[in-house]
């Protein structure tokens, strides 16, 4: 099995494990699941650089970072009772 294939399988497994863990603790907000998947993507691709070497993730990274910032901004505004 190629190193890239193994990296994709491991990344997918980590996201599935975190989703199952969130489900087991009773989390029901979809933004939490998405935020965790985005964080796992960034942490894993920072550790295992083989995925970045094989494909251009710049556009995907910008899109995911933008979505993450929007989610965090909305959550902060909700906590501050602005929205």
Phi and psi in radians as a Rosetta constraint file:
Dihedral C 1 N 2 CA 2 C 2 CIRCULARHARMONIC -1.239 0.35
Dihedral N 2 CA 2 C 2 N 3 CIRCULARHARMONIC 2.709 0.35
Dihedral C 2 N 3 CA 3 C 3 CIRCULARHARMONIC -1.096 0.35
Dihedral N 3 CA 3 C 3 N 4 CIRCULARHARMONIC -0.640 0.35
Dihedral C 3 N 4 CA 4 C 4 CIRCULARHARMONIC -1.151 0.35
Dihedral N 4 CA 4 C 4 N 5 CIRCULARHARMONIC -0.740 0.35
Dihedral C 4 N 5 CA 5 C 5 CIRCULARHARMONIC -1.076 0.35
Dihedral N 5 CA 5 C 5 N 6 CIRCULARHARMONIC -0.736 0.35
Dihedral C 5 N 6 CA 6 C 6 CIRCULARHARMONIC -1.114 0.35
Dihedral N 6 CA 6 C 6 N 7 CIRCULARHARMONIC -0.675 0.35
Dihedral C 6 N 7 CA 7 C 7 CIRCULARHARMONIC -1.115 0.35
Dihedral N 7 CA 7 C 7 N 8 CIRCULARHARMONIC -0.736 0.35
Dihedral C 7 N 8 CA 8 C 8 CIRCULARHARMONIC -1.161 0.35
Dihedral N 8 CA 8 C 8 N 9 CIRCULARHARMONIC -0.712 0.35
Dihedral C 8 N 9 CA 9 C 9 CIRCULARHARMONIC -1.119 0.35
Dihedral N 9 CA 9 C 9 N 10 CIRCULARHARMONIC -0.723 0.35
Dihedral C 9 N 10 CA 10 C 10 CIRCULARHARMONIC -1.178 0.35
Dihedral N 10 CA 10 C 10 N 11 CIRCULARHARMONIC -0.735 0.35
Dihedral C 10 N 11 CA 11 C 11 CIRCULARHARMONIC -1.066 0.35
Dihedral N 11 CA 11 C 11 N 12 CIRCULARHARMONIC -0.792 0.35
Dihedral C 11 N 12 CA 12 C 12 CIRCULARHARMONIC -1.095 0.35
Dihedral N 12 CA 12 C 12 N 13 CIRCULARHARMONIC -0.724 0.35
Dihedral C 12 N 13 CA 13 C 13 CIRCULARHARMONIC -1.095 0.35
Dihedral N 13 CA 13 C 13 N 14 CIRCULARHARMONIC -0.716 0.35
Dihedral C 13 N 14 CA 14 C 14 CIRCULARHARMONIC -1.110 0.35
Dihedral N 14 CA 14 C 14 N 15 CIRCULARHARMONIC -0.709 0.35
Dihedral C 14 N 15 CA 15 C 15 CIRCULARHARMONIC -1.166 0.35
Dihedral N 15 CA 15 C 15 N 16 CIRCULARHARMONIC -0.713 0.35
Dihedral C 15 N 16 CA 16 C 16 CIRCULARHARMONIC -1.135 0.35
Dihedral N 16 CA 16 C 16 N 17 CIRCULARHARMONIC -0.738 0.35
Dihedral C 16 N 17 CA 17 C 17 CIRCULARHARMONIC -1.096 0.35
Dihedral N 17 CA 17 C 17 N 18 CIRCULARHARMONIC -0.733 0.35
Dihedral C 17 N 18 CA 18 C 18 CIRCULARHARMONIC -1.171 0.35
Dihedral N 18 CA 18 C 18 N 19 CIRCULARHARMONIC -0.640 0.35
Dihedral C 18 N 19 CA 19 C 19 CIRCULARHARMONIC -1.144 0.35
Dihedral N 19 CA 19 C 19 N 20 CIRCULARHARMONIC -0.746 0.35
Dihedral C 19 N 20 CA 20 C 20 CIRCULARHARMONIC -1.122 0.35
Dihedral N 20 CA 20 C 20 N 21 CIRCULARHARMONIC -0.711 0.35
Dihedral C 20 N 21 CA 21 C 21 CIRCULARHARMONIC -1.100 0.35
Dihedral N 21 CA 21 C 21 N 22 CIRCULARHARMONIC -0.757 0.35
Dihedral C 21 N 22 CA 22 C 22 CIRCULARHARMONIC -1.129 0.35
Dihedral N 22 CA 22 C 22 N 23 CIRCULARHARMONIC -0.657 0.35
Dihedral C 22 N 23 CA 23 C 23 CIRCULARHARMONIC -1.132 0.35
Dihedral N 23 CA 23 C 23 N 24 CIRCULARHARMONIC -0.713 0.35
Dihedral C 23 N 24 CA 24 C 24 CIRCULARHARMONIC -1.153 0.35
Dihedral N 24 CA 24 C 24 N 25 CIRCULARHARMONIC -0.525 0.35
Dihedral C 24 N 25 CA 25 C 25 CIRCULARHARMONIC -1.520 0.35
Dihedral N 25 CA 25 C 25 N 26 CIRCULARHARMONIC 0.004 0.35
Dihedral C 25 N 26 CA 26 C 26 CIRCULARHARMONIC 1.564 0.35
Dihedral N 26 CA 26 C 26 N 27 CIRCULARHARMONIC 0.339 0.35
Dihedral C 26 N 27 CA 27 C 27 CIRCULARHARMONIC -1.273 0.35
Dihedral N 27 CA 27 C 27 N 28 CIRCULARHARMONIC 2.309 0.35
Dihedral C 27 N 28 CA 28 C 28 CIRCULARHARMONIC -2.143 0.35
Dihedral N 28 CA 28 C 28 N 29 CIRCULARHARMONIC -0.057 0.35
Dihedral C 28 N 29 CA 29 C 29 CIRCULARHARMONIC -1.483 0.35
Dihedral N 29 CA 29 C 29 N 30 CIRCULARHARMONIC 2.161 0.35
Dihedral C 29 N 30 CA 30 C 30 CIRCULARHARMONIC -1.152 0.35
Dihedral N 30 CA 30 C 30 N 31 CIRCULARHARMONIC -0.480 0.35
Dihedral C 30 N 31 CA 31 C 31 CIRCULARHARMONIC -1.161 0.35
Dihedral N 31 CA 31 C 31 N 32 CIRCULARHARMONIC -0.488 0.35
Dihedral C 31 N 32 CA 32 C 32 CIRCULARHARMONIC -1.198 0.35
Dihedral N 32 CA 32 C 32 N 33 CIRCULARHARMONIC -0.751 0.35
Dihedral C 32 N 33 CA 33 C 33 CIRCULARHARMONIC -1.078 0.35
Dihedral N 33 CA 33 C 33 N 34 CIRCULARHARMONIC -0.774 0.35
Dihedral C 33 N 34 CA 34 C 34 CIRCULARHARMONIC -1.157 0.35
Dihedral N 34 CA 34 C 34 N 35 CIRCULARHARMONIC -0.739 0.35
Dihedral C 34 N 35 CA 35 C 35 CIRCULARHARMONIC -1.081 0.35
Dihedral N 35 CA 35 C 35 N 36 CIRCULARHARMONIC -0.747 0.35
Dihedral C 35 N 36 CA 36 C 36 CIRCULARHARMONIC -1.121 0.35
Dihedral N 36 CA 36 C 36 N 37 CIRCULARHARMONIC -0.725 0.35
Dihedral C 36 N 37 CA 37 C 37 CIRCULARHARMONIC -1.108 0.35
Dihedral N 37 CA 37 C 37 N 38 CIRCULARHARMONIC -0.696 0.35
Dihedral C 37 N 38 CA 38 C 38 CIRCULARHARMONIC -1.150 0.35
Dihedral N 38 CA 38 C 38 N 39 CIRCULARHARMONIC -0.781 0.35
Dihedral C 38 N 39 CA 39 C 39 CIRCULARHARMONIC -1.093 0.35
Dihedral N 39 CA 39 C 39 N 40 CIRCULARHARMONIC -0.731 0.35
Dihedral C 39 N 40 CA 40 C 40 CIRCULARHARMONIC -1.093 0.35
Dihedral N 40 CA 40 C 40 N 41 CIRCULARHARMONIC -0.712 0.35
Dihedral C 40 N 41 CA 41 C 41 CIRCULARHARMONIC -1.026 0.35
Dihedral N 41 CA 41 C 41 N 42 CIRCULARHARMONIC -0.850 0.35
Dihedral C 41 N 42 CA 42 C 42 CIRCULARHARMONIC -1.167 0.35
Dihedral N 42 CA 42 C 42 N 43 CIRCULARHARMONIC -0.739 0.35
Dihedral C 42 N 43 CA 43 C 43 CIRCULARHARMONIC -1.156 0.35
Dihedral N 43 CA 43 C 43 N 44 CIRCULARHARMONIC -0.796 0.35
Dihedral C 43 N 44 CA 44 C 44 CIRCULARHARMONIC -1.175 0.35
Dihedral N 44 CA 44 C 44 N 45 CIRCULARHARMONIC -0.752 0.35
Dihedral C 44 N 45 CA 45 C 45 CIRCULARHARMONIC -1.252 0.35
Dihedral N 45 CA 45 C 45 N 46 CIRCULARHARMONIC -0.329 0.35
Dihedral C 45 N 46 CA 46 C 46 CIRCULARHARMONIC -1.345 0.35
Dihedral N 46 CA 46 C 46 N 47 CIRCULARHARMONIC -0.590 0.35
Dihedral C 46 N 47 CA 47 C 47 CIRCULARHARMONIC -1.389 0.35
Dihedral N 47 CA 47 C 47 N 48 CIRCULARHARMONIC -0.869 0.35
Dihedral C 47 N 48 CA 48 C 48 CIRCULARHARMONIC -1.775 0.35
Dihedral N 48 CA 48 C 48 N 49 CIRCULARHARMONIC 1.704 0.35
Dihedral C 48 N 49 CA 49 C 49 CIRCULARHARMONIC -1.380 0.35
Dihedral N 49 CA 49 C 49 N 50 CIRCULARHARMONIC -0.061 0.35
Dihedral C 49 N 50 CA 50 C 50 CIRCULARHARMONIC -1.134 0.35
Dihedral N 50 CA 50 C 50 N 51 CIRCULARHARMONIC -0.557 0.35
Dihedral C 50 N 51 CA 51 C 51 CIRCULARHARMONIC -1.172 0.35
Dihedral N 51 CA 51 C 51 N 52 CIRCULARHARMONIC -0.673 0.35
Dihedral C 51 N 52 CA 52 C 52 CIRCULARHARMONIC -1.230 0.35
Dihedral N 52 CA 52 C 52 N 53 CIRCULARHARMONIC -0.537 0.35
Dihedral C 52 N 53 CA 53 C 53 CIRCULARHARMONIC -1.245 0.35
Dihedral N 53 CA 53 C 53 N 54 CIRCULARHARMONIC -0.612 0.35
Dihedral C 53 N 54 CA 54 C 54 CIRCULARHARMONIC -1.430 0.35
Dihedral N 54 CA 54 C 54 N 55 CIRCULARHARMONIC -0.495 0.35
Dihedral C 54 N 55 CA 55 C 55 CIRCULARHARMONIC -2.407 0.35
Dihedral N 55 CA 55 C 55 N 56 CIRCULARHARMONIC 2.748 0.35
Dihedral C 55 N 56 CA 56 C 56 CIRCULARHARMONIC -1.558 0.35
Dihedral N 56 CA 56 C 56 N 57 CIRCULARHARMONIC 1.838 0.35
Dihedral C 56 N 57 CA 57 C 57 CIRCULARHARMONIC -1.731 0.35
Dihedral N 57 CA 57 C 57 N 58 CIRCULARHARMONIC 0.160 0.35
Dihedral C 57 N 58 CA 58 C 58 CIRCULARHARMONIC -1.066 0.35
Dihedral N 58 CA 58 C 58 N 59 CIRCULARHARMONIC -0.802 0.35
Dihedral C 58 N 59 CA 59 C 59 CIRCULARHARMONIC -1.167 0.35
Dihedral N 59 CA 59 C 59 N 60 CIRCULARHARMONIC -0.730 0.35
Dihedral C 59 N 60 CA 60 C 60 CIRCULARHARMONIC -1.120 0.35
Dihedral N 60 CA 60 C 60 N 61 CIRCULARHARMONIC -0.733 0.35
Dihedral C 60 N 61 CA 61 C 61 CIRCULARHARMONIC -1.092 0.35
Dihedral N 61 CA 61 C 61 N 62 CIRCULARHARMONIC -0.735 0.35
Dihedral C 61 N 62 CA 62 C 62 CIRCULARHARMONIC -1.120 0.35
Dihedral N 62 CA 62 C 62 N 63 CIRCULARHARMONIC -0.761 0.35
Dihedral C 62 N 63 CA 63 C 63 CIRCULARHARMONIC -1.126 0.35
Dihedral N 63 CA 63 C 63 N 64 CIRCULARHARMONIC -0.802 0.35
Dihedral C 63 N 64 CA 64 C 64 CIRCULARHARMONIC -1.145 0.35
Dihedral N 64 CA 64 C 64 N 65 CIRCULARHARMONIC -0.695 0.35
Dihedral C 64 N 65 CA 65 C 65 CIRCULARHARMONIC -1.127 0.35
Dihedral N 65 CA 65 C 65 N 66 CIRCULARHARMONIC -0.693 0.35
Dihedral C 65 N 66 CA 66 C 66 CIRCULARHARMONIC -1.111 0.35
Dihedral N 66 CA 66 C 66 N 67 CIRCULARHARMONIC -0.786 0.35
Dihedral C 66 N 67 CA 67 C 67 CIRCULARHARMONIC -1.075 0.35
Dihedral N 67 CA 67 C 67 N 68 CIRCULARHARMONIC -0.747 0.35
Dihedral C 67 N 68 CA 68 C 68 CIRCULARHARMONIC -1.090 0.35
Dihedral N 68 CA 68 C 68 N 69 CIRCULARHARMONIC -0.768 0.35
Dihedral C 68 N 69 CA 69 C 69 CIRCULARHARMONIC -1.100 0.35
Dihedral N 69 CA 69 C 69 N 70 CIRCULARHARMONIC -0.703 0.35
Dihedral C 69 N 70 CA 70 C 70 CIRCULARHARMONIC -1.100 0.35
Dihedral N 70 CA 70 C 70 N 71 CIRCULARHARMONIC -0.781 0.35
Dihedral C 70 N 71 CA 71 C 71 CIRCULARHARMONIC -1.076 0.35
Dihedral N 71 CA 71 C 71 N 72 CIRCULARHARMONIC -0.809 0.35
Dihedral C 71 N 72 CA 72 C 72 CIRCULARHARMONIC -1.129 0.35
Dihedral N 72 CA 72 C 72 N 73 CIRCULARHARMONIC -0.720 0.35
Dihedral C 72 N 73 CA 73 C 73 CIRCULARHARMONIC -1.090 0.35
Dihedral N 73 CA 73 C 73 N 74 CIRCULARHARMONIC -0.777 0.35
Dihedral C 73 N 74 CA 74 C 74 CIRCULARHARMONIC -1.097 0.35
Dihedral N 74 CA 74 C 74 N 75 CIRCULARHARMONIC -0.742 0.35
Dihedral C 74 N 75 CA 75 C 75 CIRCULARHARMONIC -1.106 0.35
Dihedral N 75 CA 75 C 75 N 76 CIRCULARHARMONIC -0.746 0.35
Dihedral C 75 N 76 CA 76 C 76 CIRCULARHARMONIC -1.128 0.35
Dihedral N 76 CA 76 C 76 N 77 CIRCULARHARMONIC -0.745 0.35
Dihedral C 76 N 77 CA 77 C 77 CIRCULARHARMONIC -1.133 0.35
Dihedral N 77 CA 77 C 77 N 78 CIRCULARHARMONIC -0.590 0.35
Dihedral C 77 N 78 CA 78 C 78 CIRCULARHARMONIC -1.202 0.35
Dihedral N 78 CA 78 C 78 N 79 CIRCULARHARMONIC -0.673 0.35
Dihedral C 78 N 79 CA 79 C 79 CIRCULARHARMONIC -1.155 0.35
Dihedral N 79 CA 79 C 79 N 80 CIRCULARHARMONIC -0.651 0.35
Dihedral C 79 N 80 CA 80 C 80 CIRCULARHARMONIC -1.435 0.35
Dihedral N 80 CA 80 C 80 N 81 CIRCULARHARMONIC 0.040 0.35
Dihedral C 80 N 81 CA 81 C 81 CIRCULARHARMONIC 1.038 0.35
Dihedral N 81 CA 81 C 81 N 82 CIRCULARHARMONIC 0.613 0.35
Dihedral C 81 N 82 CA 82 C 82 CIRCULARHARMONIC -1.534 0.35
Dihedral N 82 CA 82 C 82 N 83 CIRCULARHARMONIC -0.617 0.35
